[in-house]
Amino acid sequence: MASGCGDFSGPMARLSHYKESGEVQMVDVTAKAVTSRAAVARGFIRMRPTVVRSVRRLKNPKGNPLEIARVAGIAAAKRTWELIPLCHPLPLTHIDVAARLCKNGVELTSRVTATARTGVEMEALAAVSVAALTIYDMCKALDQDMEITGVHLVEKTGGKGGHYVRAAGHGGRPGGRKRGRR
């Protein structure tokens, strides 16, 4: 099975977290403008239909996994800078994590906003990831074959990059769409 890994042997200087010498660095955002930033991320945790029914009826040994996952996702967004070494601590102004029960699992969506010098994409992705891990933890007694899939950025606004919307039907290929600056 192919891993989807490609050849990334190009110059590291193009990546903002690397100095020209190849050393890692925290990006200096001092000169960047403070703007309104937002990001939406999504992910999915696939589970057996019997587990979905158990969650729907709130028949879980550890309580309501969807509500606990929402709270865990919010907490993760607030602490992303502690989890990912080169992320900046950001003054987040709003975090929302939604968990929607589907016939074969749970769809998770997060929306994070801030007024800052750098974006909140990592916070939105961390929120969805930790929410999915929380559901796994709470339901693993019922199904250890659950699978966390499809964690991705859906949309982001603000900053130099402008407005990004993930292309419909995106299957892991590069190239979301950028829209005009906001």
HELIX and SHEET records of a PDB file:
HELIX    1   1 MET A   12  ARG A   14  5                                   3    
HELIX    2   2 PRO A   49  ARG A   56  1                                   8    
HELIX    3   3 PRO A   65  LYS A   78  1                                  14    
HELIX    4   4 THR A   80  LEU A   83  1                                   4    
HELIX    5   5 GLU A  121  CYS A  139  1                                  19    
SHEET    1   A 6 LEU A  92  CYS A 102  0                                        
SHEET    2   A 6 GLY A 105  ALA A 116 -1                                        
SHEET    3   A 6 THR A  35  ARG A  46 -1                                        
SHEET    4   A 6 GLU A 147  THR A 157 -1                                        
SHEET    5   A 6 HIS A 163  VAL A 165 -1                                        
SHEET    6   A 6 ARG A 177  ARG A 179 -1                                        
END                                                                             
